[in-house]
Amino acid sequence: MSHTLIEFYTATSAWQALEAAGREAFFARIAEGMQAFAPGAVTPLAMGPVDRQLPHAAVADYFAVWRCADAVVVRQLVDAITNSGWHDYFTTVNAAGASEDLAAHLRALASA
């Protein structure tokens, strides 16, 4: 069963202080690390800035949504992100779980 990982993140002062060449080198390492995943195991679905005008908006500045083949791949992705040094440059909150349709989700909420 596929799983979804949602990240919310904000740049730290360390990122803001990093020069352009350092940022480029960091993103090159990120791109290289993504090559370790089997084709189709991790799919980026959406990324961008958080819309601050939306009621109840997340407090982070950016979001990313990933579809992963299963829970094991979610953990591998989170570990790879951590090992890349991402958290030195971005404060991050993760949310992940099995993907379900609306009816299943409403049933789960009803029984909560």
N, CA, C and O atoms as a GROMACS GRO file, in nm:
protein
  448
    1MET      N    1   0.085  -0.117   0.000
    1MET     CA    2   0.000   0.000   0.000
    1MET      C    3   0.089   0.123   0.000
    1MET      O    4   0.185   0.131   0.077
    2SER      N    5   0.057   0.219  -0.086
    2SER     CA    6   0.140   0.339  -0.092
    2SER      C    7   0.121   0.424   0.034
    2SER      O    8   0.017   0.421   0.100
    3HIS      N    9   0.225   0.499   0.063
    3HIS     CA   10   0.226   0.589   0.177
    3HIS      C   11   0.259   0.730   0.128
    3HIS      O   12   0.321   0.746   0.023
    4THR      N   13   0.216   0.828   0.203
    4THR     CA   14   0.244   0.968   0.170
    4THR      C   15   0.329   1.028   0.280
    4THR      O   16   0.304   1.005   0.398
    5LEU      N   17   0.429   1.105   0.240
    5LEU     CA   18   0.510   1.184   0.333
    5LEU      C   19   0.486   1.330   0.300
    5LEU      O   20   0.500   1.372   0.185
    6ILE      N   21   0.451   1.407   0.402
    6ILE     CA   22   0.435   1.552   0.388
    6ILE      C   23   0.536   1.617   0.480
    6ILE      O   24   0.541   1.587   0.599
    7GLU      N   25   0.615   1.706   0.424
    7GLU     CA   26   0.713   1.781   0.502
    7GLU      C   27   0.672   1.927   0.506
    7GLU      O   28   0.625   1.982   0.406
    8PHE      N   29   0.691   1.989   0.620
    8PHE     CA   30   0.678   2.132   0.635
    8PHE      C   31   0.813   2.182   0.683
    8PHE      O   32   0.867   2.126   0.779
    9TYR      N   33   0.869   2.284   0.620
    9TYR     CA   34   1.003   2.327   0.660
    9TYR      C   35   1.025   2.477   0.639
    9TYR      O   36   0.960   2.542   0.558
   10THR      N   37   1.121   2.527   0.718
   10THR     CA   38   1.159   2.668   0.716
   10THR      C   39   1.311   2.676   0.721
   10THR      O   40   1.375   2.601   0.794
   11ALA      N   41   1.368   2.764   0.643
   11ALA     CA   42   1.514   2.782   0.639
   11ALA      C   43   1.564   2.833   0.774
   11ALA      O   44   1.501   2.916   0.838
   12THR      N   45   1.681   2.781   0.815
   12THR     CA   46   1.745   2.825   0.938
   12THR      C   47   1.843   2.938   0.908
   12THR      O   48   1.868   2.971   0.792
   13SER      N   49   1.897   2.996   1.012
   13SER     CA   50   1.998   3.101   0.993
   13SER      C   51   2.123   3.044   0.925
   13SER      O   52   2.192   3.117   0.854
   14ALA      N   53   2.153   2.915   0.947
   14ALA     CA   54   2.268   2.854   0.880
   14ALA      C   55   2.248   2.853   0.728
   14ALA      O   56   2.343   2.875   0.653
   15TRP      N   57   2.125   2.827   0.684
   15TRP     CA   58   2.097   2.830   0.540
   15TRP      C   59   2.108   2.973   0.488
   15TRP      O   60   2.166   2.997   0.382
   16GLN      N   61   2.053   3.065   0.561
   16GLN     CA   62   2.056   3.205   0.518
   16GLN      C   63   2.199   3.258   0.508
   16GLN      O   64   2.227   3.347   0.428
   17ALA      N   65   2.289   3.203   0.589
   17ALA     CA   66   2.428   3.246   0.587
   17ALA      C   67   2.511   3.172   0.482
   17ALA      O   68   2.623   3.215   0.451
   18LEU      N   69   2.459   3.064   0.426
   18LEU     CA   70   2.534   2.983   0.330
   18LEU      C   71   2.540   3.054   0.196
   18LEU      O   72   2.439   3.099   0.143
   19GLU      N   73   2.660   3.064   0.141
   19GLU     CA   74   2.679   3.131   0.012
   19GLU      C   75   2.620   3.047  -0.101
   19GLU      O   76   2.589   2.930  -0.083
   20ALA      N   77   2.605   3.109  -0.217
   20ALA     CA   78   2.542   3.044  -0.333
   20ALA      C   79   2.612   2.915  -0.371
   20ALA      O   80   2.545   2.816  -0.402
   21ALA      N   81   2.744   2.912  -0.371
   21ALA     CA   82   2.817   2.790  -0.409
   21ALA      C   83   2.789   2.677  -0.310
   21ALA      O   84   2.776   2.561  -0.351
   22GLY      N   85   2.779   2.708  -0.183
   22GLY     CA   86   2.746   2.608  -0.082
   22GLY      C   87   2.606   2.554  -0.101
   22GLY      O   88   2.582   2.434  -0.083
   23ARG      N   89   2.513   2.641  -0.136
   23ARG     CA   90   2.375   2.597  -0.160
   23ARG      C   91   2.369   2.506  -0.282
   23ARG      O   92   2.301   2.403  -0.280
   24GLU      N   93   2.440   2.544  -0.388
   24GLU     CA   94   2.442   2.462  -0.509
   24GLU      C   95   2.501   2.325  -0.481
   24GLU      O   96   2.448   2.224  -0.527
   25ALA      N   97   2.609   2.320  -0.405
   25ALA     CA   98   2.673   2.193  -0.370
   25ALA      C   99   2.577   2.107  -0.286
   25ALA      O  100   2.569   1.986  -0.306
   26PHE      N  101   2.507   2.170  -0.195
   26PHE     CA  102   2.411   2.096  -0.111
   26PHE      C  103   2.300   2.037  -0.198
   26PHE      O  104   2.266   1.920  -0.182
   27PHE      N  105   2.244   2.116  -0.288
   27PHE     CA  106   2.136   2.064  -0.373
   27PHE      C  107   2.187   1.956  -0.469
   27PHE      O  108   2.111   1.866  -0.504
   28ALA      N  109   2.312   1.964  -0.510
   28ALA     CA  110   2.370   1.857  -0.594
   28ALA      C  111   2.376   1.727  -0.515
   28ALA      O  112   2.350   1.620  -0.570
   29ARG      N  113   2.410   1.735  -0.385
   29ARG     CA  114   2.412   1.614  -0.301
   29ARG      C  115   2.272   1.557  -0.285
   29ARG      O  116   2.253   1.436  -0.283
   30ILE      N  117   2.173   1.646  -0.272
   30ILE     CA  118   2.034   1.600  -0.260
   30ILE      C  119   1.993   1.524  -0.387
   30ILE      O  120   1.937   1.415  -0.379
   31ALA      N  121   2.022   1.582  -0.502
   31ALA     CA  122   1.987   1.518  -0.629
   31ALA      C  123   2.057   1.384  -0.644
   31ALA      O  124   1.997   1.287  -0.690
   32GLU      N  125   2.182   1.378  -0.605
   32GLU     CA  126   2.257   1.253  -0.612
   32GLU      C  127   2.196   1.148  -0.520
   32GLU      O  128   2.184   1.031  -0.557
   33GLY      N  129   2.158   1.188  -0.400
   33GLY     CA  130   2.099   1.096  -0.304
   33GLY      C  131   1.966   1.039  -0.352
   33GLY      O  132   1.933   0.924  -0.321
   34MET      N  133   1.890   1.117  -0.427
   34MET     CA  134   1.762   1.068  -0.478
   34MET      C  135   1.781   0.955  -0.578
   34MET      O  136   1.689   0.876  -0.600
   35GLN      N  137   1.898   0.947  -0.640
   35GLN     CA  138   1.926   0.842  -0.738
   35GLN      C  139   1.933   0.704  -0.673
   35GLN      O  140   1.925   0.603  -0.742
   36ALA      N  141   1.948   0.700  -0.541
   36ALA     CA  142   1.957   0.572  -0.470
   36ALA      C  143   1.824   0.498  -0.464
   36ALA      O  144   1.820   0.378  -0.437
   37PHE      N  145   1.714   0.569  -0.490
   37PHE     CA  146   1.582   0.507  -0.482
   37PHE      C  147   1.546   0.441  -0.614
   37PHE      O  148   1.573   0.496  -0.721
   38ALA      N  149   1.484   0.326  -0.606
   38ALA     CA  150   1.440   0.256  -0.726
   38ALA      C  151   1.337   0.342  -0.800
   38ALA      O  152   1.260   0.416  -0.738
   39PRO      N  153   1.335   0.332  -0.932
   39PRO     CA  154   1.235   0.408  -1.008
   39PRO      C  155   1.094   0.378  -0.958
   39PRO      O  156   1.056   0.262  -0.943
   40GLY      N  157   1.019   0.482  -0.931
   40GLY     CA  158   0.882   0.466  -0.884
   40GLY      C  159   0.866   0.447  -0.735
   40GLY      O  160   0.754   0.450  -0.684
   41ALA      N  161   0.976   0.428  -0.663
   41ALA     CA  162   0.967   0.407  -0.518
   41ALA      C  163   0.931   0.536  -0.447
   41ALA      O  164   0.859   0.534  -0.347
   42VAL      N  165   0.981   0.649  -0.497
   42VAL     CA  166   0.954   0.781  -0.439
   42VAL      C  167   0.914   0.874  -0.552
   42VAL      O  168   0.987   0.891  -0.649
   43THR      N  169   0.797   0.935  -0.538
   43THR     CA  170   0.748   1.028  -0.640
   43THR      C  171   0.716   1.161  -0.575
   43THR      O  172   0.630   1.167  -0.486
   44PRO      N  173   0.783   1.270  -0.617
   44PRO     CA  174   0.746   1.401  -0.564
   44PRO      C  175   0.612   1.442  -0.627
   44PRO      O  176   0.598   1.444  -0.749
   45LEU      N  177   0.515   1.475  -0.544
   45LEU     CA  178   0.382   1.512  -0.593
   45LEU      C  179   0.361   1.663  -0.599
   45LEU      O  180   0.302   1.714  -0.694
   46ALA      N  181   0.410   1.734  -0.498
   46ALA     CA  182   0.392   1.879  -0.494
   46ALA      C  183   0.490   1.939  -0.396
   46ALA      O  184   0.522   1.879  -0.293
   47MET      N  185   0.538   2.059  -0.429
   47MET     CA  186   0.630   2.132  -0.342
   47MET      C  187   0.608   2.280  -0.366
   47MET      O  188   0.572   2.321  -0.476
   48GLY      N  189   0.629   2.359  -0.262
   48GLY     CA  190   0.616   2.503  -0.281
   48GLY      C  191   0.608   2.577  -0.150
   48GLY      O  192   0.622   2.519  -0.042
   49PRO      N  193   0.584   2.707  -0.160
   49PRO     CA  194   0.567   2.788  -0.039
   49PRO      C  195   0.429   2.768   0.021
   49PRO      O  196   0.331   2.746  -0.051
   50VAL      N  197   0.422   2.776   0.152
   50VAL     CA  198   0.293   2.768   0.221
   50VAL      C  199   0.217   2.898   0.198
   50VAL      O  200   0.272   3.007   0.213
   51ASP      N  201   0.091   2.886   0.163
   51ASP     CA  202   0.004   3.002   0.143
   51ASP      C  203  -0.037   3.056   0.279
   51ASP      O  204  -0.122   2.997   0.346
   52ARG      N  205   0.022   3.167   0.320
   52ARG     CA  206  -0.006   3.226   0.452
   52ARG      C  207  -0.145   3.288   0.462
   52ARG      O  208  -0.191   3.316   0.573
   53GLN      N  209  -0.211   3.310   0.350
   53GLN     CA  210  -0.344   3.368   0.352
   53GLN      C  211  -0.453   3.265   0.381
   53GLN      O  212  -0.567   3.301   0.408
   54LEU      N  213  -0.417   3.138   0.374
   54LEU     CA  214  -0.513   3.030   0.397
   54LEU      C  215  -0.544   3.020   0.546
   54LEU      O  216  -0.452   3.015   0.628
   55PRO      N  217  -0.672   3.016   0.584
   55PRO     CA  218  -0.704   2.998   0.726
   55PRO      C  219  -0.639   2.871   0.780
   55PRO      O  220  -0.637   2.768   0.713
   56HIS      N  221  -0.587   2.879   0.901
   56HIS     CA  222  -0.522   2.766   0.970
   56HIS      C  223  -0.398   2.717   0.896
   56HIS      O  224  -0.366   2.598   0.900
   57ALA      N  225  -0.328   2.807   0.828
   57ALA     CA  226  -0.208   2.770   0.752
   57ALA      C  227  -0.100   2.715   0.844
   57ALA      O  228  -0.091   2.752   0.961
   58ALA      N  229  -0.020   2.626   0.789
   58ALA     CA  230   0.096   2.573   0.861
   58ALA      C  231   0.190   2.688   0.895
   58ALA      O  232   0.194   2.788   0.823
   59VAL      N  233   0.265   2.673   1.003
   59VAL     CA  234   0.357   2.780   1.044
   59VAL      C  235   0.487   2.776   0.965
   59VAL      O  236   0.563   2.873   0.968
   60ALA      N  237   0.515   2.668   0.895
   60ALA     CA  238   0.637   2.657   0.814
   60ALA      C  239   0.625   2.742   0.688
   60ALA      O  240   0.515   2.784   0.650
   61ASP      N  241   0.739   2.768   0.626
   61ASP     CA  242   0.740   2.848   0.503
   61ASP      C  243   0.717   2.767   0.377
   61ASP      O  244   0.665   2.819   0.278
   62TYR      N  245   0.755   2.638   0.379
   62TYR     CA  246   0.748   2.554   0.259
   62TYR      C  247   0.689   2.418   0.292
   62TYR      O  248   0.685   2.376   0.408
   63PHE      N  249   0.642   2.349   0.186
   63PHE     CA  250   0.592   2.213   0.202
   63PHE      C  251   0.642   2.127   0.086
   63PHE      O  252   0.677   2.177  -0.021
   64ALA      N  253   0.645   1.996   0.110
   64ALA     CA  254   0.672   1.898   0.005
   64ALA      C  255   0.584   1.777   0.032
   64ALA      O  256   0.565   1.736   0.147
   65VAL      N  257   0.530   1.720  -0.074
   65VAL     CA  258   0.445   1.602  -0.064
   65VAL      C  259   0.504   1.494  -0.153
   65VAL      O  260   0.527   1.515  -0.273
   66TRP      N  261   0.530   1.379  -0.094
   66TRP     CA  262   0.592   1.267  -0.164
   66TRP      C  263   0.502   1.145  -0.156
   66TRP      O  264   0.442   1.119  -0.052
   67ARG      N  265   0.491   1.070  -0.265
   67ARG     CA  266   0.427   0.938  -0.260
   67ARG      C  267   0.539   0.836  -0.256
   67ARG      O  268   0.632   0.840  -0.337
   68CYS      N  269   0.529   0.744  -0.162
   68CYS     CA  270   0.629   0.640  -0.145
   68CYS      C  271   0.563   0.504  -0.161
   68CYS      O  272   0.444   0.487  -0.133
   69ALA      N  273   0.640   0.408  -0.206
   69ALA     CA  274   0.586   0.274  -0.234
   69ALA      C  275   0.524   0.210  -0.110
   69ALA      O  276   0.423   0.140  -0.120
   70ASP      N  277   0.586   0.233   0.007
   70ASP     CA  278   0.536   0.173   0.130
   70ASP      C  279   0.602   0.242   0.250
   70ASP      O  280   0.679   0.337   0.233
   71ALA      N  281   0.571   0.194   0.370
   71ALA     CA  282   0.624   0.256   0.492
   71ALA      C  283   0.776   0.244   0.501
   71ALA      O  284   0.842   0.333   0.555
   72VAL      N  285   0.831   0.136   0.449
   72VAL     CA  286   0.977   0.119   0.452
   72VAL      C  287   1.044   0.228   0.369
   72VAL      O  288   1.144   0.285   0.411
   73VAL      N  289   0.988   0.258   0.253
   73VAL     CA  290   1.046   0.360   0.167
   73VAL      C  291   1.030   0.499   0.231
   73VAL      O  292   1.119   0.583   0.217
   74VAL      N  293   0.919   0.523   0.299
   74VAL     CA  294   0.904   0.650   0.372
   74VAL      C  295   1.020   0.667   0.469
   74VAL      O  296   1.084   0.772   0.473
   75ARG      N  297   1.047   0.564   0.546
   75ARG     CA  298   1.154   0.571   0.645
   75ARG      C  299   1.290   0.590   0.578
   75ARG      O  300   1.374   0.665   0.627
   76GLN      N  301   1.311   0.522   0.466
   76GLN     CA  302   1.436   0.538   0.392
   76GLN      C  303   1.452   0.681   0.341
   76GLN      O  304   1.560   0.738   0.346
   77LEU      N  305   1.343   0.739   0.294
   77LEU     CA  306   1.347   0.877   0.245
   77LEU      C  307   1.376   0.973   0.360
   77LEU      O  308   1.460   1.062   0.346
   78VAL      N  309   1.307   0.956   0.472
   78VAL     CA  310   1.330   1.043   0.588
   78VAL      C  311   1.474   1.028   0.637
   78VAL      O  312   1.538   1.128   0.671
   79ASP      N  313   1.524   0.906   0.640
   79ASP     CA  314   1.664   0.885   0.681
   79ASP      C  315   1.761   0.950   0.583
   79ASP      O  316   1.859   1.010   0.626
   80ALA      N  317   1.734   0.938   0.454
   80ALA     CA  318   1.821   1.000   0.353
   80ALA      C  319   1.820   1.152   0.367
   80ALA      O  320   1.924   1.216   0.354
   81ILE      N  321   1.704   1.209   0.392
   81ILE     CA  322   1.693   1.354   0.412
   81ILE      C  323   1.776   1.394   0.534
   81ILE      O  324   1.852   1.491   0.528
   82THR      N  325   1.762   1.320   0.642
   82THR     CA  326   1.839   1.349   0.764
   82THR      C  327   1.988   1.336   0.737
   82THR      O  328   2.066   1.424   0.776
   83ASN      N  329   2.029   1.228   0.671
   83ASN     CA  330   2.171   1.204   0.646
   83ASN      C  331   2.233   1.305   0.549
   83ASN      O  332   2.355   1.321   0.545
   84SER      N  333   2.150   1.373   0.471
   84SER     CA  334   2.201   1.473   0.376
   84SER      C  335   2.247   1.601   0.446
   84SER      O  336   2.316   1.683   0.387
   85GLY      N  337   2.208   1.617   0.573
   85GLY     CA  338   2.237   1.741   0.644
   85GLY      C  339   2.124   1.842   0.633
   85GLY      O  340   2.139   1.957   0.674
   86TRP      N  341   2.012   1.800   0.578
   86TRP     CA  342   1.896   1.886   0.558
   86TRP      C  343   1.859   1.963   0.686
   86TRP      O  344   1.830   2.083   0.681
   87HIS      N  345   1.860   1.894   0.798
   87HIS     CA  346   1.813   1.955   0.922
   87HIS      C  347   1.912   2.057   0.979
   87HIS      O  348   1.879   2.129   1.074
   88ASP      N  349   2.032   2.063   0.922
   88ASP     CA  350   2.124   2.172   0.957
   88ASP      C  351   2.076   2.303   0.897
   88ASP      O  352   2.105   2.411   0.948
   89TYR      N  353   2.001   2.292   0.788
   89TYR     CA  354   1.960   2.410   0.712
   89TYR      C  355   1.810   2.440   0.716
   89TYR      O  356   1.769   2.551   0.684
   90PHE      N  357   1.729   2.343   0.754
   90PHE     CA  358   1.583   2.361   0.754
   90PHE      C  359   1.522   2.294   0.876
   90PHE      O  360   1.548   2.176   0.902
   91THR      N  361   1.442   2.368   0.950
   91THR     CA  362   1.363   2.305   1.056
   91THR      C  363   1.246   2.235   0.986
   91THR      O  364   1.183   2.292   0.896
   92THR      N  365   1.219   2.113   1.027
   92THR     CA  366   1.125   2.030   0.951
   92THR      C  367   1.028   1.960   1.044
   92THR      O  368   1.065   1.914   1.153
   93VAL      N  369   0.903   1.951   1.000
   93VAL     CA  370   0.801   1.869   1.065
   93VAL      C  371   0.750   1.773   0.958
   93VAL      O  372   0.715   1.814   0.848
   94ASN      N  373   0.747   1.644   0.992
   94ASN     CA  374   0.701   1.541   0.898
   94ASN      C  375   0.566   1.486   0.940
   94ASN      O  376   0.534   1.476   1.059
   95ALA      N  377   0.487   1.450   0.840
   95ALA     CA  378   0.364   1.374   0.861
   95ALA      C  379   0.364   1.265   0.755
   95ALA      O  380   0.388   1.293   0.637
   96ALA      N  381   0.336   1.142   0.795
   96ALA     CA  382   0.337   1.031   0.698
   96ALA      C  383   0.236   0.926   0.740
   96ALA      O  384   0.200   0.915   0.857
   97GLY      N  385   0.193   0.850   0.644
   97GLY     CA  386   0.104   0.739   0.673
   97GLY      C  387   0.054   0.674   0.546
   97GLY      O  388   0.081   0.720   0.435
   98ALA      N  389  -0.021   0.567   0.566
   98ALA     CA  390  -0.080   0.496   0.453
   98ALA      C  391  -0.181   0.586   0.385
   98ALA      O  392  -0.258   0.657   0.450
   99SER      N  393  -0.181   0.583   0.254
   99SER     CA  394  -0.276   0.664   0.178
   99SER      C  395  -0.409   0.590   0.172
   99SER      O  396  -0.414   0.471   0.144
  100GLU      N  397  -0.516   0.663   0.200
  100GLU     CA  398  -0.649   0.603   0.195
  100GLU      C  399  -0.744   0.699   0.125
  100GLU      O  400  -0.714   0.818   0.111
  101ASP      N  401  -0.856   0.647   0.080
  101ASP     CA  402  -0.952   0.733   0.013
  101ASP      C  403  -1.038   0.807   0.116
  101ASP      O  404  -1.028   0.779   0.236
  102LEU      N  405  -1.120   0.899   0.070
  102LEU     CA  406  -1.199   0.983   0.159
  102LEU      C  407  -1.294   0.901   0.246
  102LEU      O  408  -1.306   0.927   0.366
  103ALA      N  409  -1.360   0.802   0.187
  103ALA     CA  410  -1.455   0.722   0.266
  103ALA      C  411  -1.385   0.650   0.380
  103ALA      O  412  -1.435   0.648   0.493
  104ALA      N  413  -1.269   0.590   0.353
  104ALA     CA  414  -1.194   0.521   0.459
  104ALA      C  415  -1.147   0.619   0.565
  104ALA      O  416  -1.148   0.588   0.684
  105HIS      N  417  -1.106   0.736   0.522
  105HIS     CA  418  -1.060   0.837   0.617
  105HIS      C  419  -1.174   0.884   0.707
  105HIS      O  420  -1.156   0.898   0.828
  106LEU      N  421  -1.289   0.907   0.650
  106LEU     CA  422  -1.404   0.950   0.730
  106LEU      C  423  -1.446   0.841   0.828
  106LEU      O  424  -1.485   0.871   0.940
  107ARG      N  425  -1.437   0.714   0.787
  107ARG     CA  426  -1.468   0.604   0.880
  107ARG      C  427  -1.369   0.604   0.995
  107ARG      O  428  -1.408   0.584   1.110
  108ALA      N  429  -1.241   0.628   0.967
  108ALA     CA  430  -1.140   0.633   1.073
  108ALA      C  431  -1.168   0.749   1.168
  108ALA      O  432  -1.156   0.734   1.289
  109LEU      N  433  -1.205   0.863   1.114
  109LEU     CA  434  -1.236   0.978   1.199
  109LEU      C  435  -1.360   0.952   1.284
  109LEU      O  436  -1.366   0.992   1.400
  110ALA      N  437  -1.458   0.885   1.225
  110ALA     CA  438  -1.581   0.855   1.298
  110ALA      C  439  -1.555   0.766   1.418
  110ALA      O  440  -1.624   0.775   1.520
  111SER      N  441  -1.456   0.679   1.406
  111SER     CA  442  -1.427   0.588   1.516
  111SER      C  443  -1.322   0.642   1.613
  111SER      O  444  -1.287   0.574   1.710
  112ALA      N  445  -1.273   0.760   1.588
  112ALA     CA  446  -1.170   0.819   1.675
  112ALA      C  447  -1.227   0.860   1.810
  112ALA      O  448  -1.154   0.911   1.895
   0.00000   0.00000   0.00000
